[in-house]
Amino acid sequence: MGLQAFAFIARDGERTANFLRASGIAPETVREAAQEPGFLGAVLEYLLRDEALLLVFCEEMRIDPAGLSVMQRRLEAESHRA
């Protein structure tokens, strides 16, 4: 789900710019950052902090927003084990 969330953000220039600004990732280092264990969990965390964006994503993916929080916690836990 983290990968779908990142693709959702990356499809829109304004979403991408906002994500990069909030995360502190430089555009030229996105690919490198995406290889880091905690990256996808951080993408989900970003969505969870923006309710309007979260609702658009969940509607597009046809998922319950509450389920995204559970997925984010799982990804976060997995990244700490890596």
N, C-alpha and C positions, 0 to 999 in steps of 0.2 A: 504494500500500500504506500510505503514511503516513496517508491519509484514513481508510482502514478501521481502522487502529490507533487513531486518535483517536476514531472512532465506537465502537469496542470499549470504550475507556476511559470515554467519556461515557455509555454505557448503564448504568453502575453507579455509584451515588452514592459508595461507598467508594473505588472506583478513581479517580473524578474528584477527590475530595478529596485523595487521596494524590498524584496527578499535580500538582495545583495547588500543594500544599505543597512538593513536590520541585522544581518548576520556578520557584516564586516568582511565578507568575501569579495575579493577583487574579481572583476569579470574574467580576467586572464587566468585566474587560478581556480575557477569553478570545477573544471574536470579533475584537477588534483584533489580539491576538497571533497568531491563526491566519492573519492576512494577511501576516505577516512571512515572508520567504523561507526561513529556517531552521527554521520551526516544525515542519513534518512530519518533518524529519530528527531534530529533538529528541524528538518523540513516539516515533519508532522507537528512538532511543538510550535513552529511559526504559524501554521494554519490554525492551531488551537487558540492562539492569542488574538486572532482576528476573526471575530464571529461572522461577519458578513462574508468574508472570503471562505471561511470554513463551510458555511451553509451552501454557497455556490458549488464548492468542490463536492460536498456530500450529495447534493442534488444531482450533479453531473455523474457521479459514480454510483448513485442510487444506494447509498449506505447511510446508516444511522450515525449522526455526529458523535453520539456517546461511544460508539464502537471505535472511533478513531483515537480517542483518548487511551483506550486499552491497548491498541496497537502501538501507540507511541511509547507507552511504558514498557512494552515487551522489547521494542527495538532498542530503547535506552538500556535495558538490562542486558541484552545481548551484546551491545557495544562495550559494556564494562567487562564482559567476560573475554572479549577478543584480545 
